[in-house]
């Protein structure tokens, strides 16, 4: 990834700069950096990236075309609001995809990939103990997208990342996040790690199911 700072000359072609801006905002949506209803104002965002407005505008319009952002009546990009009905649809789609991805990951994940999940789960739990809601949301997203990568189903994983662009801002809006006590049981992420190590497809899918049931109980009451 290219790092941009304010005032740095734009040495890359505009298409590459637009792609960099797109990746920055997309990752911010997935990792709950932006909240539902938040405005992404062009010039401040361009200044943050050290870019001129043109490639950033292109990136935002691309995200609008993918329904990750919307334009308001002033033509400013905003993070879409989420209704209970929309959440239920996205939640069910994610669950279907993540069940498939967990099953594939149980068959294919390398030891190195599973250890990456262990590190992310430790970071997630550290953030929970520190009551760092932003860190919890970000590491949670990283955990799920890493499982998707380990499944080696790139088309399915890309569809899931697109859904995470819609769901990430809900985790941001729903802060403070509930702490990671799950009725005295281990966290579903930890159950999933064990299942992947044991190549147990059924246990992997059961862990995903429990994780999603918890997320639904937590988020739905917080939506209008």
C-alpha positions as CSV (number, residue, x, y, z in Angstrom):
1,X,0.0,0.0,0.0
2,X,1.2,3.5,-0.9
3,X,1.3,5.9,2.0
4,X,0.2,9.4,1.2
5,X,0.9,12.5,3.3
6,X,-0.4,16.0,2.9
7,X,1.5,17.9,0.3
8,X,3.2,14.8,-1.2
9,X,3.4,15.0,-5.0
10,X,1.0,12.6,-6.8
11,X,3.5,10.5,-8.8
12,X,1.1,7.7,-9.6
13,X,-1.4,7.7,-12.5
14,X,-4.8,9.0,-11.5
15,X,-6.3,5.6,-11.9
16,X,-3.9,4.2,-9.3
17,X,-4.6,7.1,-7.0
18,X,-8.3,6.6,-7.3
19,X,-7.8,2.9,-6.5
20,X,-5.8,3.9,-3.4
21,X,-8.5,6.2,-2.2
22,X,-11.1,3.5,-2.9
23,X,-9.2,0.9,-0.8
24,X,-8.8,3.4,2.0
25,X,-12.5,4.2,2.3
26,X,-13.5,0.6,1.7
27,X,-11.3,-0.7,4.5
28,X,-12.6,2.1,6.7
29,X,-16.2,0.9,6.1
30,X,-15.4,-2.7,6.7
31,X,-13.4,-2.0,9.9
32,X,-16.2,0.3,11.4
33,X,-14.2,3.5,11.1
34,X,-17.2,5.2,9.6
35,X,-20.7,5.3,11.2
36,X,-24.1,5.0,9.5
37,X,-25.2,8.5,8.4
38,X,-21.7,9.9,8.5
39,X,-20.8,12.3,5.7
40,X,-17.5,11.7,3.7
41,X,-16.8,15.3,2.7
42,X,-14.6,15.4,-0.4
43,X,-11.9,18.0,0.4
44,X,-11.2,17.0,4.0
45,X,-10.9,13.3,2.9
46,X,-8.6,14.3,0.0
47,X,-6.4,16.3,2.4
48,X,-6.3,13.3,4.8
49,X,-4.9,11.2,2.0
50,X,-2.7,13.9,0.5
51,X,-4.5,13.7,-2.8
52,X,-6.3,16.1,-5.1
53,X,-10.1,15.9,-5.0
54,X,-10.4,14.2,-8.5
55,X,-9.2,10.7,-7.7
56,X,-11.0,10.8,-4.3
57,X,-14.3,11.8,-6.0
58,X,-13.9,8.9,-8.4
59,X,-13.4,6.5,-5.5
60,X,-16.4,7.8,-3.7
61,X,-18.6,7.5,-6.8
62,X,-17.4,4.0,-7.3
63,X,-18.5,3.2,-3.8
64,X,-21.9,4.8,-4.5
65,X,-22.3,2.6,-7.6
66,X,-21.6,-0.4,-5.3
67,X,-24.3,0.8,-2.8
68,X,-21.7,1.1,-0.1
69,X,-22.3,4.9,0.0
70,X,-25.1,7.2,-1.0
71,X,-25.3,10.8,-2.3
72,X,-27.4,13.3,-0.4
73,X,-29.2,16.3,-1.8
74,X,-26.0,18.3,-1.7
75,X,-24.1,15.6,-3.7
76,X,-22.1,14.6,-0.6
77,X,-21.3,11.0,-0.1
78,X,-22.8,9.6,3.1
79,X,-22.8,6.2,4.8
80,X,-26.3,4.7,4.3
81,X,-28.6,4.3,7.3
82,X,-29.6,0.8,8.2
83,X,-33.1,-0.3,8.9
84,X,-34.0,-3.5,10.7
85,X,-35.3,-5.0,7.4
86,X,-32.0,-4.2,5.6
87,X,-30.0,-5.5,8.5
88,X,-31.9,-8.8,8.5
89,X,-31.3,-9.3,4.8
90,X,-27.6,-8.5,5.0
91,X,-27.2,-10.5,8.2
92,X,-28.8,-13.6,6.6
93,X,-26.7,-13.3,3.4
94,X,-23.5,-12.9,5.5
95,X,-24.4,-16.0,7.5
96,X,-25.0,-18.1,4.4
97,X,-21.7,-17.0,2.9
98,X,-19.7,-17.3,6.2
99,X,-21.0,-20.8,6.7
100,X,-19.7,-21.8,3.3
101,X,-16.4,-20.1,3.9
102,X,-16.0,-21.6,7.4
103,X,-16.6,-25.1,5.9
104,X,-14.0,-24.5,3.2
105,X,-11.5,-23.0,5.7
106,X,-11.9,-26.1,7.9
107,X,-10.7,-28.2,4.9
108,X,-8.0,-25.9,3.6
109,X,-6.6,-23.5,6.2
110,X,-2.9,-23.7,6.8
111,X,-1.3,-23.7,10.2
112,X,0.1,-20.3,9.5
113,X,-3.3,-18.9,8.6
114,X,-4.9,-20.4,11.7
115,X,-2.1,-18.7,13.8
116,X,-3.0,-15.4,12.2
117,X,-6.6,-15.9,13.5
118,X,-5.2,-16.6,17.0
119,X,-3.3,-13.3,17.0
120,X,-6.4,-11.4,15.8
121,X,-8.6,-13.0,18.5
122,X,-6.0,-12.1,21.1
123,X,-6.1,-8.5,19.8
124,X,-9.9,-8.6,19.9
125,X,-10.0,-9.8,23.5
126,X,-7.3,-7.3,24.6
127,X,-9.5,-4.5,23.1
128,X,-12.5,-5.9,24.9
129,X,-10.7,-5.9,28.3
130,X,-9.5,-2.3,27.6
131,X,-13.1,-1.3,26.5
132,X,-11.7,-0.2,23.2
133,X,-14.9,-0.5,21.1
134,X,-13.2,0.8,18.0
135,X,-10.4,-1.8,18.3
136,X,-13.0,-4.6,19.0
137,X,-15.0,-3.7,15.8
138,X,-11.8,-3.5,13.7
139,X,-10.3,-6.8,14.9
140,X,-13.7,-8.5,14.6
141,X,-13.9,-7.5,10.9
142,X,-10.3,-8.6,10.4
143,X,-11.0,-12.0,11.9
144,X,-14.0,-12.6,9.7
145,X,-12.3,-11.5,6.5
146,X,-9.2,-13.6,7.3
147,X,-11.4,-16.7,7.7
148,X,-12.8,-15.8,4.3
149,X,-9.3,-15.6,2.8
150,X,-8.3,-19.0,4.3
151,X,-11.3,-20.6,2.5
152,X,-9.6,-20.0,-0.9
153,X,-12.9,-19.1,-2.5
154,X,-12.0,-15.6,-3.8
155,X,-15.3,-14.8,-5.5
156,X,-17.3,-15.7,-2.4
157,X,-14.9,-13.8,-0.2
158,X,-15.2,-10.7,-2.3
159,X,-19.0,-10.8,-2.1
160,X,-18.6,-11.1,1.7
161,X,-16.3,-8.0,1.8
162,X,-18.9,-6.0,-0.1
163,X,-21.5,-7.0,2.5
164,X,-19.0,-6.0,5.3
165,X,-18.9,-2.5,3.7
166,X,-22.6,-2.2,4.7
167,X,-22.4,-3.9,8.0
168,X,-19.2,-2.4,9.4
169,X,-20.8,1.1,10.0
170,X,-23.5,-0.6,12.1
171,X,-20.9,-2.0,14.5
172,X,-19.6,1.6,14.7
173,X,-23.0,3.1,15.4
174,X,-23.9,0.4,17.9
175,X,-21.0,1.2,20.3
176,X,-20.4,0.7,23.1
177,X,-20.0,-2.9,22.1
178,X,-21.2,-5.6,24.4
179,X,-18.3,-7.1,26.2
180,X,-17.1,-10.6,25.2
181,X,-18.9,-12.6,27.8
182,X,-20.9,-15.3,26.0
183,X,-23.1,-16.8,28.7
184,X,-20.0,-18.1,30.5
185,X,-18.8,-20.0,27.3
186,X,-15.8,-19.5,25.2
187,X,-16.0,-16.9,22.5
188,X,-17.3,-18.3,19.1
189,X,-14.1,-17.1,17.4
190,X,-12.2,-19.4,19.8
191,X,-14.5,-22.3,19.0
192,X,-14.0,-21.7,15.3
193,X,-10.2,-21.7,15.7
194,X,-10.4,-25.1,17.4
195,X,-12.7,-26.4,14.7
196,X,-10.3,-25.3,11.9
197,X,-7.4,-27.0,13.7
198,X,-9.4,-30.2,13.9
199,X,-10.6,-29.9,10.3
200,X,-14.1,-30.2,11.7
201,X,-16.6,-28.7,9.2
202,X,-19.7,-29.2,11.5
203,X,-18.0,-27.6,14.5
204,X,-16.8,-24.7,12.3
205,X,-20.3,-24.0,11.1
206,X,-21.8,-24.3,14.6
207,X,-19.3,-21.7,15.8
208,X,-20.3,-19.3,13.0
209,X,-24.0,-19.9,13.8
210,X,-23.5,-19.0,17.5
211,X,-21.5,-15.9,16.6
212,X,-24.3,-14.7,14.3
213,X,-27.0,-15.4,16.8
214,X,-25.2,-13.2,19.3
215,X,-24.6,-10.4,16.8
216,X,-28.3,-10.4,15.9
217,X,-29.4,-10.2,19.6
218,X,-27.0,-7.3,20.1
219,X,-27.6,-5.2,17.0
220,X,-31.3,-5.4,16.1
221,X,-32.6,-3.6,19.2
222,X,-30.2,-0.6,18.4
223,X,-31.7,-0.1,14.9
224,X,-34.5,2.2,14.1
